[in-house]
């Protein structure tokens, strides 16, 4: 996600994107982890929406308002877009389609096969797909450290979310829901890689995220009235949509774009596996849910994988000595 005239450029941004993450772990991972924390509040916030609100409508309403906020608050986004090459504009169009595809596929997947299975497939597949796509497009080469951390994070995520099903009761699995969740993971991987590539080529992260999410907002706008928008007229519905737009889209993706300046997209998508951990903790502390031992073990494994990615490479090397 390479012109003959710009081929030398990827090597330089890719190198500069990785060095700060090794020497200054708070330079890139911190804003990405902060965005994952905000995304982790989405499920808890959605439970406060009126019962009449369709799941897809809630997600698309948040993306529509938040995406337009990102676009309108990005400085000189129009001139930045016009100054890009035709290839970059095609990438932006593809990225906007990928952003729009996420709520359209993920929320129906949750409805079809349950939040646990859909979350594991979508979030667990995203870092693996991002790493493979980055390798195939020549952006970065997977490292043993990334592979180990990603494997641990995906395993921990699976144990965390599927813990209740593993300790009793079967989880309904619908083939259509599984396919939709996998498409959601692919869409997340695609727009993360496109955003990281354009930011690595020197484009401001605010402008890139503004164009991606502004375009996606226009694409999903028709979904809200088609699926039912009456719930937005209720105070609870409007408050939930506003929270999702301001915090889980506008602020979270500002932070995510900032983190992509110094963190490869394959690493960033692994770090955002912190999202289900935050959601689980909120479920226990706010919604009164209970986690079985398997889920707590998954939380520990997930945390270990994220710590492995966050620590500078030199730190782990010294410890091995």
Protein Blocks (a to p, Z undefined) as FASTA:
>chain_A
ZZfklmmmmmmmmmmmmmmmmmmmmlmmmmmmmmmmmmmmmmmmmmmpcfklcfklmmmm
mmmmmmmmmmmmpghklmmmmmpcfklmmmmmmmmmmmmmmmmmmmmmmmmnojklmmmm
mmmmmmmmmmmmmmmnomaccdfklmmmmmmmmmmmmmmmmmmmmngocadddfklmmmm
mmmmmmmmmmmmmmmmmmmnopafklmmmmmmmmmmmmmmmmmmmnopklmmpmklmmmm
mmmmmmmmmmmmmmmmmmmmmgcfklmmmmmmmmmmmmmmmmmmmnopacdfklmmmmmm
mmmmmmmmmpcfklmmmmmZZ
